[in-house]
Amino acid sequence: MTFIYNYFSGDSTALSERENAALLKALLKDHKAALKVEHKQYELEYKQALKDAEAEYKHAKKQAEEDMYRKTLEAVKREVDIITTTDEYADSDEKTRIKIAQFQNWMGHAAAHKALEVESGDEGEGSGSEGSFVDEKANSDLSV
């Protein structure tokens, strides 16, 4: 009977409910703070993983471009070598031979330029130097 009296009187139970509510609020506040810290940690780890992945992607892309460029130059060189060994090339006029020699010279410059870029790690987009070789080739074709 005293339990019922104490329960409804509000004297003893109200104090413990307030204490419990305060403890619960403090517990929730601590838990919320811990979750915020954990969230920030995960966010930092995510950003670092993203940066690492982007760096790896750029490195792989650069290697693929260099490999493609090298293979393209090698394929063109093989084709030019095949052309220069044919009877048709041997019987060609001086103008054709000069154009092929100019093209071989341009290929040598392009390969050397690319090798210097790769060596220095200075492969700049839009450097314009490769385009200048193409412009020289186009201008020499027009004049000959």
The first five atom37 places (N, CA, C, CB, O) and aatype in JSON, in Angstrom:
{
  "aatype": [12, 16, 13, 9, 18, 2, 18, 13, 15, 7, 3, 15, 16, 0, 10, 15, 6, 1, 6, 2, 0, 0, 10, 10, 11, 0, 10, 10, 11, 3, 8, 11, 0, 0, 10, 11, 19, 6, 8, 11, 5, 18, 6, 10, 6, 18, 11, 5, 0, 10, 11, 3, 0, 6, 0, 6, 18, 11, 8, 0, 11, 11, 5, 0, 6, 6, 3, 12, 18, 1, 11, 16, 10, 6, 0, 19, 11, 1, 6, 19, 3, 9, 9, 16, 16, 16, 3, 6, 18, 0, 3, 15, 3, 6, 11, 16, 1, 9, 11, 9, 0, 5, 13, 5, 2, 17, 12, 7, 8, 0, 0, 0, 8, 11, 0, 10, 6, 19, 6, 15, 7, 3, 6, 7, 6, 7, 15, 7, 15, 6, 7, 15, 13, 19, 3, 6, 11, 0, 2, 15, 3, 10, 15, 19],
  "atom_mask": [
    [1, 1, 1, 1, 1],
    [1, 1, 1, 1, 1],
    [1, 1, 1, 1, 1],
    [1, 1, 1, 1, 1],
    [1, 1, 1, 1, 1],
    [1, 1, 1, 1, 1],
    [1, 1, 1, 1, 1],
    [1, 1, 1, 1, 1],
    [1, 1, 1, 1, 1],
    [1, 1, 1, 0, 1],
    [1, 1, 1, 1, 1],
    [1, 1, 1, 1, 1],
    [1, 1, 1, 1, 1],
    [1, 1, 1, 1, 1],
    [1, 1, 1, 1, 1],
    [1, 1, 1, 1, 1],
    [1, 1, 1, 1, 1],
    [1, 1, 1, 1, 1],
    [1, 1, 1, 1, 1],
    [1, 1, 1, 1, 1],
    [1, 1, 1, 1, 1],
    [1, 1, 1, 1, 1],
    [1, 1, 1, 1, 1],
    [1, 1, 1, 1, 1],
    [1, 1, 1, 1, 1],
    [1, 1, 1, 1, 1],
    [1, 1, 1, 1, 1],
    [1, 1, 1, 1, 1],
    [1, 1, 1, 1, 1],
    [1, 1, 1, 1, 1],
    [1, 1, 1, 1, 1],
    [1, 1, 1, 1, 1],
    [1, 1, 1, 1, 1],
    [1, 1, 1, 1, 1],
    [1, 1, 1, 1, 1],
    [1, 1, 1, 1, 1],
    [1, 1, 1, 1, 1],
    [1, 1, 1, 1, 1],
    [1, 1, 1, 1, 1],
    [1, 1, 1, 1, 1],
    [1, 1, 1, 1, 1],
    [1, 1, 1, 1, 1],
    [1, 1, 1, 1, 1],
    [1, 1, 1, 1, 1],
    [1, 1, 1, 1, 1],
    [1, 1, 1, 1, 1],
    [1, 1, 1, 1, 1],
    [1, 1, 1, 1, 1],
    [1, 1, 1, 1, 1],
    [1, 1, 1, 1, 1],
    [1, 1, 1, 1, 1],
    [1, 1, 1, 1, 1],
    [1, 1, 1, 1, 1],
    [1, 1, 1, 1, 1],
    [1, 1, 1, 1, 1],
    [1, 1, 1, 1, 1],
    [1, 1, 1, 1, 1],
    [1, 1, 1, 1, 1],
    [1, 1, 1, 1, 1],
    [1, 1, 1, 1, 1],
    [1, 1, 1, 1, 1],
    [1, 1, 1, 1, 1],
    [1, 1, 1, 1, 1],
    [1, 1, 1, 1, 1],
    [1, 1, 1, 1, 1],
    [1, 1, 1, 1, 1],
    [1, 1, 1, 1, 1],
    [1, 1, 1, 1, 1],
    [1, 1, 1, 1, 1],
    [1, 1, 1, 1, 1],
    [1, 1, 1, 1, 1],
    [1, 1, 1, 1, 1],
    [1, 1, 1, 1, 1],
    [1, 1, 1, 1, 1],
    [1, 1, 1, 1, 1],
    [1, 1, 1, 1, 1],
    [1, 1, 1, 1, 1],
    [1, 1, 1, 1, 1],
    [1, 1, 1, 1, 1],
    [1, 1, 1, 1, 1],
    [1, 1, 1, 1, 1],
    [1, 1, 1, 1, 1],
    [1, 1, 1, 1, 1],
    [1, 1, 1, 1, 1],
    [1, 1, 1, 1, 1],
    [1, 1, 1, 1, 1],
    [1, 1, 1, 1, 1],
    [1, 1, 1, 1, 1],
    [1, 1, 1, 1, 1],
    [1, 1, 1, 1, 1],
    [1, 1, 1, 1, 1],
    [1, 1, 1, 1, 1],
    [1, 1, 1, 1, 1],
    [1, 1, 1, 1, 1],
    [1, 1, 1, 1, 1],
    [1, 1, 1, 1, 1],
    [1, 1, 1, 1, 1],
    [1, 1, 1, 1, 1],
    [1, 1, 1, 1, 1],
    [1, 1, 1, 1, 1],
    [1, 1, 1, 1, 1],
    [1, 1, 1, 1, 1],
    [1, 1, 1, 1, 1],
    [1, 1, 1, 1, 1],
    [1, 1, 1, 1, 1],
    [1, 1, 1, 1, 1],
    [1, 1, 1, 1, 1],
    [1, 1, 1, 0, 1],
    [1, 1, 1, 1, 1],
    [1, 1, 1, 1, 1],
    [1, 1, 1, 1, 1],
    [1, 1, 1, 1, 1],
    [1, 1, 1, 1, 1],
    [1, 1, 1, 1, 1],
    [1, 1, 1, 1, 1],
    [1, 1, 1, 1, 1],
    [1, 1, 1, 1, 1],
    [1, 1, 1, 1, 1],
    [1, 1, 1, 1, 1],
    [1, 1, 1, 1, 1],
    [1, 1, 1, 0, 1],
    [1, 1, 1, 1, 1],
    [1, 1, 1, 1, 1],
    [1, 1, 1, 0, 1],
    [1, 1, 1, 1, 1],
    [1, 1, 1, 0, 1],
    [1, 1, 1, 1, 1],
    [1, 1, 1, 0, 1],
    [1, 1, 1, 1, 1],
    [1, 1, 1, 1, 1],
    [1, 1, 1, 0, 1],
    [1, 1, 1, 1, 1],
    [1, 1, 1, 1, 1],
    [1, 1, 1, 1, 1],
    [1, 1, 1, 1, 1],
    [1, 1, 1, 1, 1],
    [1, 1, 1, 1, 1],
    [1, 1, 1, 1, 1],
    [1, 1, 1, 1, 1],
    [1, 1, 1, 1, 1],
    [1, 1, 1, 1, 1],
    [1, 1, 1, 1, 1],
    [1, 1, 1, 1, 1],
    [1, 1, 1, 1, 1]
  ],
  "atom_positions": [
    [[0.8, -1.18, 0.0], [0.0, 0.0, 0.0], [0.86, 1.26, 0.0], [-0.92, -0.02, 1.18], [0.48, 2.27, -0.59]],
    [[1.99, 1.2, 0.65], [2.89, 2.37, 0.63], [3.43, 2.62, -0.78], [4.05, 2.17, 1.62], [3.69, 3.76, -1.16]],
    [[3.6, 1.56, -1.53], [4.07, 1.7, -2.91], [3.09, 2.53, -3.72], [4.26, 0.32, -3.56], [3.49, 3.45, -4.44]],
    [[1.83, 2.2, -3.59], [0.8, 2.94, -4.32], [0.75, 4.39, -3.83], [-0.58, 2.27, -4.16], [0.62, 5.32, -4.63]],
    [[0.85, 4.57, -2.56], [0.84, 5.93, -2.01], [2.03, 6.73, -2.55], [0.88, 5.89, -0.46], [1.87, 7.85, -3.01]],
    [[3.22, 6.13, -2.48], [4.41, 6.84, -2.97], [4.32, 7.1, -4.48], [5.68, 6.02, -2.66], [4.76, 8.14, -4.96]],
    [[3.76, 6.17, -5.2], [3.65, 6.31, -6.64], [2.76, 7.49, -7.0], [3.1, 5.03, -7.27], [3.12, 8.3, -7.85]],
    [[1.64, 7.59, -6.36], [0.7, 8.65, -6.69], [1.0, 9.96, -5.97], [-0.68, 8.21, -6.36], [0.53, 11.02, -6.41]],
    [[1.75, 9.91, -4.91], [2.01, 11.15, -4.18], [2.98, 12.03, -4.94], [2.56, 10.84, -2.8], [2.91, 13.26, -4.83]],
    [[3.89, 11.44, -5.69], [4.81, 12.23, -6.49], [6.03, 12.68, -5.74], [0.0, 0.0, 0.0], [6.9, 13.31, -6.34]],
    [[6.12, 12.39, -4.47], [7.28, 12.86, -3.71], [8.53, 12.09, -4.09], [7.02, 12.73, -2.21], [9.52, 12.67, -4.54]],
    [[8.5, 10.8, -3.9], [9.71, 10.02, -4.13], [9.9, 9.65, -5.59], [9.69, 8.77, -3.28], [11.02, 9.62, -6.08]],
    [[8.82, 9.37, -6.3], [8.96, 8.94, -7.69], [9.31, 10.1, -8.6], [7.67, 8.29, -8.16], [10.05, 9.91, -9.57]],
    [[8.81, 11.28, -8.32], [9.11, 12.42, -9.18], [10.6, 12.72, -9.17], [8.31, 13.66, -8.72], [11.16, 13.07, -10.21]],
    [[11.22, 12.6, -8.05], [12.65, 12.86, -7.97], [13.43, 11.83, -8.78], [13.12, 12.84, -6.51], [14.34, 12.18, -9.53]],
    [[13.08, 10.57, -8.64], [13.81, 9.54, -9.38], [13.53, 9.64, -10.88], [13.43, 8.15, -8.87], [14.42, 9.36, -11.68]],
    [[12.33, 10.04, -11.27], [12.03, 10.22, -12.69], [12.85, 11.37, -13.27], [10.54, 10.48, -12.91], [13.35, 11.29, -14.39]],
    [[12.97, 12.44, -12.49], [13.79, 13.56, -12.94], [15.24, 13.14, -13.07], [13.67, 14.76, -11.98], [15.93, 13.49, -14.03]],
    [[15.71, 12.39, -12.08], [17.09, 11.9, -12.14], [17.28, 10.99, -13.34], [17.46, 11.17, -10.85], [18.27, 11.09, -14.06]],
    [[16.33, 10.09, -13.54], [16.41, 9.17, -14.68], [16.37, 9.94, -16.01], [15.28, 8.15, -14.63], [17.12, 9.62, -16.93]],
    [[15.5, 10.93, -16.09], [15.41, 11.73, -17.31], [16.71, 12.49, -17.56], [14.24, 12.72, -17.23], [17.19, 12.56, -18.69]],
    [[17.28, 13.05, -16.5], [18.55, 13.77, -16.64], [19.67, 12.83, -17.06], [18.92, 14.48, -15.33], [20.48, 13.16, -17.92]],
    [[19.71, 11.65, -16.44], [20.72, 10.67, -16.81], [20.54, 10.2, -18.25], [20.68, 9.46, -15.87], [21.5, 10.03, -19.0]],
    [[19.28, 10.0, -18.63], [19.0, 9.58, -20.0], [19.4, 10.67, -21.0], [17.51, 9.25, -20.16], [19.98, 10.37, -22.05]],
    [[19.1, 11.92, -20.67], [19.51, 13.03, -21.54], [21.03, 13.11, -21.66], [18.95, 14.36, -21.02], [21.56, 13.31, -22.75]],
    [[21.72, 12.95, -20.55], [23.18, 12.98, -20.56], [23.74, 11.82, -21.39], [23.74, 12.93, -19.13], [24.69, 11.99, -22.15]],
    [[23.13, 10.65, -21.23], [23.57, 9.48, -21.99], [23.34, 9.7, -23.49], [22.82, 8.23, -21.52], [24.21, 9.38, -24.31]],
    [[22.18, 10.24, -23.84], [21.9, 10.53, -25.24], [22.86, 11.58, -25.8], [20.45, 11.01, -25.4], [23.32, 11.47, -26.94]],
    [[23.15, 12.59, -25.0], [24.06, 13.64, -25.44], [25.46, 13.07, -25.69], [24.13, 14.77, -24.39], [26.09, 13.38, -26.69]],
    [[25.94, 12.23, -24.76], [27.25, 11.59, -24.94], [27.27, 10.69, -26.16], [27.63, 10.78, -23.69], [28.23, 10.69, -26.93]],
    [[26.2, 9.93, -26.34], [26.12, 9.03, -27.49], [26.09, 9.82, -28.8], [24.87, 8.13, -27.39], [26.74, 9.44, -29.77]],
    [[25.34, 10.91, -28.81], [25.26, 11.75, -30.0], [26.62, 12.36, -30.32], [24.21, 12.87, -29.79], [27.02, 12.42, -31.49]],
    [[27.34, 12.81, -29.3], [28.68, 13.37, -29.51], [29.63, 12.3, -30.05], [29.23, 13.96, -28.19], [30.44, 12.57, -30.94]],
    [[29.53, 11.09, -29.5], [30.38, 10.0, -29.98], [30.07, 9.66, -31.43], [30.2, 8.75, -29.1], [30.97, 9.39, -32.22]],
    [[28.79, 9.68, -31.79], [28.4, 9.41, -33.17], [28.91, 10.49, -34.12], [26.88, 9.29, -33.29], [29.33, 10.2, -35.23]],
    [[28.87, 11.75, -33.67], [29.39, 12.84, -34.5], [30.88, 12.67, -34.75], [29.12, 14.2, -33.83], [31.36, 12.87, -35.87]],
    [[31.63, 12.31, -33.7], [33.07, 12.1, -33.85], [33.33, 10.94, -34.8], [33.72, 11.82, -32.47], [34.2, 11.02, -35.67]],
    [[32.57, 9.86, -34.64], [32.74, 8.7, -35.51], [32.39, 9.05, -36.96], [31.87, 7.53, -35.02], [33.07, 8.61, -37.89]],
    [[31.34, 9.84, -37.14], [30.94, 10.26, -38.48], [32.05, 11.09, -39.13], [29.63, 11.06, -38.43], [32.36, 10.9, -40.3]],
    [[32.63, 12.02, -38.37], [33.72, 12.84, -38.91], [34.92, 11.98, -39.28], [34.13, 13.91, -37.89], [35.57, 12.22, -40.3]],
    [[35.2, 10.98, -38.47], [36.32, 10.08, -38.75], [36.06, 9.31, -40.05], [36.55, 9.09, -37.58], [36.95, 9.2, -40.9]],
    [[34.85, 8.78, -40.21], [34.51, 8.07, -41.44], [34.57, 9.0, -42.64], [33.12, 7.45, -41.33], [35.0, 8.6, -43.72]],
    [[34.13, 10.23, -42.45], [34.16, 11.2, -43.54], [35.6, 11.5, -43.96], [33.45, 12.49, -43.12], [35.89, 11.58, -45.16]],
    [[36.5, 11.66, -42.99], [37.91, 11.89, -43.32], [38.51, 10.69, -44.03], [38.7, 12.2, -42.05], [39.26, 10.85, -44.99]],
    [[38.18, 9.48, -43.56], [38.69, 8.27, -44.22], [38.16, 8.17, -45.64], [38.29, 7.02, -43.41], [38.89, 7.78, -46.55]],
    [[36.89, 8.53, -45.83], [36.29, 8.51, -47.17], [37.0, 9.5, -48.09], [34.79, 8.84, -47.09], [37.34, 9.16, -49.23]],
    [[37.22, 10.71, -47.61], [37.89, 11.72, -48.43], [39.31, 11.29, -48.79], [37.92, 13.06, -47.71], [39.75, 11.5, -49.92]],
    [[40.03, 10.69, -47.84], [41.38, 10.22, -48.11], [41.37, 9.08, -49.12], [42.06, 9.77, -46.81], [42.2, 9.04, -50.03]],
    [[40.43, 8.17, -48.98], [40.31, 7.06, -49.94], [39.98, 7.58, -51.32], [39.24, 6.05, -49.48], [40.48, 7.07, -52.32]],
    [[39.13, 8.6, -51.39], [38.78, 9.2, -52.67], [39.99, 9.87, -53.31], [37.64, 10.21, -52.49], [40.22, 9.73, -54.51]],
    [[40.78, 10.6, -52.52], [41.99, 11.23, -53.04], [42.97, 10.18, -53.55], [42.65, 12.09, -51.96], [43.57, 10.35, -54.61]],
    [[43.13, 9.1, -52.79], [44.03, 8.03, -53.21], [43.56, 7.4, -54.52], [44.14, 6.95, -52.12], [44.37, 7.13, -55.41]],
    [[42.26, 7.18, -54.64], [41.71, 6.58, -55.86], [41.89, 7.52, -57.05], [40.23, 6.25, -55.66], [42.2, 7.06, -58.15]],
    [[41.69, 8.81, -56.84], [41.87, 9.78, -57.93], [43.32, 9.83, -58.37], [41.4, 11.17, -57.49], [43.6, 9.9, -59.57]],
    [[44.24, 9.8, -57.43], [45.66, 9.81, -57.77], [46.03, 8.55, -58.54], [46.53, 9.93, -56.51], [46.78, 8.61, -59.52]],
    [[45.52, 7.42, -58.11], [45.8, 6.15, -58.81], [45.2, 6.18, -60.22], [45.23, 4.96, -58.01], [45.82, 5.69, -61.16]],
    [[44.0, 6.74, -60.36], [43.37, 6.85, -61.67], [44.19, 7.74, -62.6], [41.94, 7.41, -61.53], [44.43, 7.38, -63.75]],
    [[44.63, 8.88, -62.1], [45.44, 9.79, -62.93], [46.73, 9.13, -63.36], [45.74, 11.08, -62.17], [47.16, 9.27, -64.51]],
    [[47.36, 8.4, -62.44], [48.61, 7.7, -62.76], [48.37, 6.63, -63.83], [49.22, 7.07, -61.49], [49.13, 6.52, -64.78]],
    [[47.31, 5.85, -63.66], [46.99, 4.79, -64.63], [46.64, 5.39, -65.99], [45.84, 3.91, -64.12], [47.02, 4.86, -67.03]],
    [[45.9, 6.5, -65.97], [45.52, 7.16, -67.22], [46.76, 7.68, -67.95], [44.54, 8.31, -66.95], [46.88, 7.53, -69.16]],
    [[47.67, 8.29, -67.2], [48.9, 8.82, -67.8], [49.73, 7.68, -68.4], [49.72, 9.58, -66.75], [50.25, 7.82, -69.51]],
    [[49.85, 6.57, -67.68], [50.6, 5.44, -68.2], [49.94, 4.88, -69.46], [50.72, 4.34, -67.14], [50.62, 4.53, -70.42]],
    [[48.61, 4.81, -69.47], [47.9, 4.29, -70.64], [48.09, 5.21, -71.84], [46.4, 4.14, -70.33], [48.27, 4.73, -72.96]],
    [[48.05, 6.52, -71.62], [48.27, 7.47, -72.71], [49.68, 7.35, -73.27], [48.01, 8.9, -72.24], [49.88, 7.35, -74.48]],
    [[50.66, 7.25, -72.37], [52.05, 7.1, -72.82], [52.22, 5.8, -73.61], [53.0, 7.12, -71.62], [52.9, 5.78, -74.63]],
    [[51.62, 4.73, -73.12], [51.71, 3.44, -73.79], [51.04, 3.51, -75.16], [51.07, 2.33, -72.93], [51.58, 2.99, -76.14]],
    [[49.87, 4.14, -75.24], [49.17, 4.27, -76.51], [49.99, 5.1, -77.49], [47.79, 4.91, -76.29], [50.1, 4.74, -78.67]],
    [[50.56, 6.18, -77.03], [51.37, 7.05, -77.88], [52.58, 6.28, -78.42], [51.82, 8.31, -77.11], [52.9, 6.35, -79.6]],
    [[53.25, 5.56, -77.52], [54.43, 4.8, -77.92], [54.05, 3.72, -78.93], [55.09, 4.15, -76.69], [54.74, 3.56, -79.95]],
    [[52.99, 2.99, -78.68], [52.55, 1.93, -79.59], [52.13, 2.49, -80.94], [51.4, 1.13, -78.98], [52.38, 1.88, -81.98]],
    [[51.49, 3.66, -80.93], [51.08, 4.29, -82.18], [52.3, 4.68, -83.0], [50.21, 5.53, -81.91], [52.35, 4.42, -84.2]],
    [[53.29, 5.3, -82.36], [54.51, 5.67, -83.09], [55.24, 4.44, -83.62], [55.44, 6.47, -82.18], [55.75, 4.45, -84.74]],
    [[55.27, 3.37, -82.82], [55.92, 2.14, -83.27], [55.19, 1.55, -84.47], [55.98, 1.12, -82.13], [55.83, 1.08, -85.41]],
    [[53.86, 1.56, -84.45], [53.07, 1.02, -85.56], [53.28, 1.85, -86.83], [51.58, 0.99, -85.2], [53.44, 1.29, -87.91]],
    [[53.28, 3.16, -86.68], [53.51, 4.03, -87.85], [54.92, 3.81, -88.39], [53.3, 5.51, -87.48], [55.11, 3.77, -89.6]],
    [[55.89, 3.68, -87.5], [57.27, 3.44, -87.94], [57.36, 2.11, -88.7], [58.23, 3.43, -86.73], [58.03, 2.04, -89.73]],
    [[56.7, 1.07, -88.2], [56.71, -0.22, -88.91], [56.09, -0.07, -90.3], [55.94, -1.29, -88.11], [56.62, -0.62, -91.28]],
    [[54.99, 0.66, -90.4], [54.34, 0.86, -91.7], [55.24, 1.64, -92.65], [53.01, 1.59, -91.52], [55.34, 1.3, -93.83]],
    [[55.89, 2.67, -92.15], [56.81, 3.45, -93.0], [57.98, 2.58, -93.44], [57.33, 4.71, -92.24], [58.4, 2.65, -94.59]],
    [[58.49, 1.76, -92.54], [59.58, 0.84, -92.91], [59.14, -0.14, -93.99], [60.08, 0.07, -91.68], [59.9, -0.45, -94.9]],
    [[57.91, -0.61, -93.88], [57.38, -1.52, -94.91], [57.27, -0.79, -96.24], [56.01, -2.09, -94.5], [57.62, -1.34, -97.29]],
    [[56.77, 0.44, -96.2], [56.62, 1.22, -97.43], [57.97, 1.46, -98.08], [55.93, 2.57, -97.14], [58.11, 1.35, -99.3]],
    [[58.98, 1.79, -97.28], [60.29, 2.12, -97.85], [61.01, 0.9, -98.41], [61.16, 2.77, -96.8], [61.99, 1.05, -99.15]],
    [[60.56, -0.3, -98.09], [61.2, -1.5, -98.64], [60.51, -2.0, -99.91], [61.21, -2.61, -97.61], [60.98, -2.96, -100.51]],
    [[59.43, -1.37, -100.32], [58.7, -1.84, -101.51], [59.37, -1.36, -102.79], [57.25, -1.37, -101.47], [60.12, -0.38, -102.8]],
    [[59.08, -2.07, -103.86], [59.58, -1.68, -105.18], [58.94, -0.37, -105.62], [59.3, -2.78, -106.22], [59.56, 0.44, -106.32]],
    [[57.71, -0.16, -105.22], [57.0, 1.06, -105.58], [57.73, 2.29, -105.02], [55.56, 1.02, -105.07], [57.85, 3.3, -105.7]],
    [[58.21, 2.18, -103.78], [58.97, 3.28, -103.18], [60.3, 3.45, -103.89], [59.19, 3.04, -101.66], [60.75, 4.58, -104.13]],
    [[60.94, 2.35, -104.23], [62.23, 2.42, -104.92], [62.1, 3.09, -106.28], [62.83, 1.01, -105.09], [63.02, 3.77, -106.74]],
    [[60.94, 2.9, -106.92], [60.72, 3.5, -108.24], [60.07, 4.88, -108.15], [59.85, 2.59, -109.08], [59.79, 5.49, -109.19]],
    [[59.83, 5.4, -106.96], [59.14, 6.67, -106.82], [60.06, 7.85, -107.13], [58.57, 6.81, -105.4], [61.28, 7.71, -107.17]],
    [[59.44, 9.0, -107.34], [60.2, 10.2, -107.67], [60.81, 10.82, -106.41], [59.31, 11.22, -108.39], [60.52, 10.4, -105.29]],
    [[61.63, 11.82, -106.62], [62.35, 12.48, -105.52], [61.4, 13.19, -104.56], [63.36, 13.48, -106.08], [61.63, 13.21, -103.35]],
    [[60.34, 13.77, -105.1], [59.37, 14.49, -104.27], [58.74, 13.56, -103.22], [58.27, 15.13, -105.15], [58.6, 13.93, -102.06]],
    [[58.37, 12.36, -103.63], [57.77, 11.38, -102.71], [58.77, 10.96, -101.66], [57.26, 10.15, -103.48], [58.43, 10.85, -100.48]],
    [[60.0, 10.73, -102.07], [61.04, 10.33, -101.11], [61.3, 11.43, -100.08], [62.35, 9.99, -101.86], [61.5, 11.15, -98.9]],
    [[61.28, 12.68, -100.53], [61.5, 13.8, -99.62], [60.35, 13.88, -98.61], [61.63, 15.13, -100.4], [60.58, 14.1, -97.42]],
    [[59.13, 13.7, -99.09], [57.98, 13.76, -98.18], [58.05, 12.65, -97.13], [56.66, 13.65, -98.97], [57.76, 12.89, -95.96]],
    [[58.42, 11.46, -97.54], [58.52, 10.36, -96.58], [59.67, 10.62, -95.61], [58.73, 9.01, -97.32], [59.56, 10.32, -94.42]],
    [[60.78, 11.18, -96.1], [61.89, 11.51, -95.21], [61.47, 12.59, -94.21], [63.12, 11.99, -96.03], [61.83, 12.52, -93.03]],
    [[60.71, 13.59, -94.68], [60.21, 14.62, -93.77], [59.29, 14.02, -92.72], [59.47, 15.72, -94.56], [59.33, 14.4, -91.55]],
    [[58.45, 13.08, -93.14], [57.54, 12.43, -92.2], [58.33, 11.62, -91.17], [56.55, 11.53, -92.94], [58.0, 11.65, -89.99]],
    [[59.36, 10.91, -91.62], [60.19, 10.15, -90.69], [60.9, 11.09, -89.72], [61.23, 9.3, -91.45], [61.02, 10.78, -88.53]],
    [[61.35, 12.23, -90.21], [61.99, 13.23, -89.36], [60.99, 13.76, -88.33], [62.55, 14.39, -90.22], [61.33, 13.91, -87.15]],
    [[59.78, 14.05, -88.77], [58.74, 14.51, -87.85], [58.45, 13.47, -86.78], [57.45, 14.84, -88.62], [58.29, 13.8, -85.61]],
    [[58.38, 12.2, -87.19], [58.13, 11.11, -86.22], [59.26, 11.06, -85.19], [58.0, 9.75, -86.94], [59.01, 10.86, -84.0]],
    [[60.49, 11.23, -85.65], [61.62, 11.23, -84.72], [61.52, 12.37, -83.72], [0.0, 0.0, 0.0], [61.78, 12.19, -82.53]],
    [[61.15, 13.56, -84.22], [60.98, 14.71, -83.32], [59.85, 14.47, -82.33], [60.7, 15.98, -84.14], [59.98, 14.78, -81.14]],
    [[58.74, 13.91, -82.81], [57.6, 13.65, -81.92], [57.97, 12.65, -80.85], [56.39, 13.14, -82.73], [57.61, 12.82, -79.68]],
    [[58.68, 11.59, -81.23], [59.09, 10.57, -80.25], [60.07, 11.17, -79.23], [59.74, 9.36, -80.97], [59.96, 10.9, -78.04]],
    [[61.02, 11.97, -79.72], [61.99, 12.58, -78.81], [61.3, 13.57, -77.87], [63.11, 13.3, -79.61], [61.6, 13.61, -76.68]],
    [[60.39, 14.34, -78.4], [59.66, 15.31, -77.58], [58.84, 14.6, -76.5], [58.73, 16.17, -78.45], [58.83, 15.02, -75.35]],
    [[58.17, 13.53, -76.88], [57.37, 12.77, -75.91], [58.27, 12.14, -74.86], [56.53, 11.68, -76.63], [57.92, 12.11, -73.68]],
    [[59.43, 11.64, -75.27], [60.36, 11.04, -74.32], [60.84, 12.09, -73.31], [61.56, 10.41, -75.05], [60.97, 11.79, -72.12]],
    [[61.1, 13.31, -73.78], [61.51, 14.37, -72.86], [60.39, 14.74, -71.89], [61.94, 15.62, -73.65], [60.64, 14.98, -70.71]],
    [[59.16, 14.77, -72.39], [58.03, 15.07, -71.51], [57.88, 14.01, -70.43], [56.73, 15.16, -72.31], [57.68, 14.33, -69.26]],
    [[57.99, 12.76, -70.83], [57.84, 11.65, -69.88], [58.97, 11.68, -68.86], [57.81, 10.3, -70.61], [58.75, 11.46, -67.67]],
    [[60.19, 11.94, -69.34], [61.35, 11.98, -68.45], [61.21, 13.07, -67.4], [62.64, 12.19, -69.26], [61.49, 12.85, -66.22]],
    [[60.79, 14.24, -67.84], [60.69, 15.36, -66.91], [59.4, 15.35, -66.12], [60.81, 16.67, -67.66], [59.25, 16.09, -65.15]],
    [[58.45, 14.5, -66.52], [57.17, 14.47, -65.84], [56.37, 15.72, -66.09], [0.0, 0.0, 0.0], [55.5, 16.09, -65.31]],
    [[56.67, 16.38, -67.19], [56.09, 17.68, -67.5], [55.09, 17.57, -68.64], [57.18, 18.68, -67.85], [55.03, 18.45, -69.49]],
    [[54.32, 16.51, -68.66], [53.39, 16.29, -69.76], [52.22, 17.24, -69.61], [52.91, 14.83, -69.79], [51.19, 16.88, -69.04]],
    [[52.38, 18.44, -70.14], [51.34, 19.45, -70.01], [50.31, 19.31, -71.11], [0.0, 0.0, 0.0], [50.65, 19.05, -72.26]],
    [[49.07, 19.49, -70.74], [48.01, 19.47, -71.72], [48.08, 20.77, -72.52], [46.61, 19.28, -71.05], [48.24, 21.85, -71.95]],
    [[47.96, 20.64, -73.82], [47.91, 21.82, -74.65], [49.22, 22.57, -74.72], [0.0, 0.0, 0.0], [49.22, 23.8, -74.81]],
    [[50.34, 21.86, -74.68], [51.61, 22.56, -74.75], [51.84, 23.15, -76.13], [52.75, 21.61, -74.39], [52.57, 24.12, -76.29]],
    [[51.2, 22.55, -77.13], [51.3, 23.09, -78.47], [52.53, 22.64, -79.21], [0.0, 0.0, 0.0], [52.63, 22.9, -80.41]],
    [[53.45, 21.99, -78.57], [54.68, 21.61, -79.25], [54.43, 20.49, -80.25], [55.72, 21.19, -78.25], [55.06, 20.47, -81.31]],
    [[53.53, 19.55, -79.94], [53.24, 18.49, -80.89], [52.51, 19.08, -82.09], [52.41, 17.38, -80.23], [52.74, 18.66, -83.22]],
    [[51.65, 20.03, -81.84], [50.93, 20.67, -82.92], [51.87, 21.41, -83.84], [0.0, 0.0, 0.0], [51.61, 21.51, -85.04]],
    [[52.97, 21.94, -83.32], [53.91, 22.65, -84.17], [54.57, 21.71, -85.16], [54.97, 23.35, -83.32], [54.86, 22.11, -86.29]],
    [[54.81, 20.47, -84.76], [55.35, 19.49, -85.71], [54.35, 19.23, -86.82], [55.72, 18.17, -84.98], [54.71, 19.11, -87.99]],
    [[53.08, 19.13, -86.45], [52.05, 18.9, -87.45], [51.96, 20.1, -88.37], [50.68, 18.63, -86.78], [51.83, 19.94, -89.58]],
    [[52.04, 21.31, -87.81], [51.99, 22.51, -88.63], [53.18, 22.57, -89.57], [51.96, 23.76, -87.74], [53.02, 22.95, -90.74]],
    [[54.38, 22.21, -89.09], [55.56, 22.19, -89.95], [55.35, 21.21, -91.1], [56.82, 21.82, -89.15], [55.69, 21.51, -92.24]],
    [[54.79, 20.04, -90.78], [54.56, 19.01, -91.79], [53.56, 19.53, -92.8], [54.06, 17.71, -91.14], [53.76, 19.36, -94.01]],
    [[52.48, 20.14, -92.35], [51.46, 20.66, -93.25], [52.03, 21.76, -94.13], [50.24, 21.17, -92.46], [51.75, 21.8, -95.32]],
    [[52.82, 22.66, -93.55], [53.41, 23.75, -94.31], [54.42, 23.23, -95.32], [54.06, 24.75, -93.39], [54.5, 23.76, -96.43]],
    [[55.19, 22.21, -94.96], [56.18, 21.69, -95.9], [55.49, 20.97, -97.05], [57.16, 20.75, -95.18], [56.0, 20.98, -98.17]],
    [[54.34, 20.34, -96.8], [53.6, 19.67, -97.87], [53.06, 20.69, -98.86], [52.45, 18.83, -97.29], [53.03, 20.44, -100.07]],
    [[52.63, 21.82, -98.36], [52.08, 22.84, -99.23], [53.15, 23.48, -100.1], [51.38, 23.91, -98.42], [52.89, 23.85, -101.25]],
    [[54.34, 23.6, -99.58], [55.39, 24.29, -100.33], [56.06, 23.38, -101.35], [56.43, 24.84, -99.38], [56.6, 23.86, -102.34]],
    [[56.04, 22.07, -101.12], [56.75, 21.15, -102.02], [55.91, 20.81, -103.2], [57.15, 19.89, -101.3], [56.34, 20.04, -104.06]]
  ]
}
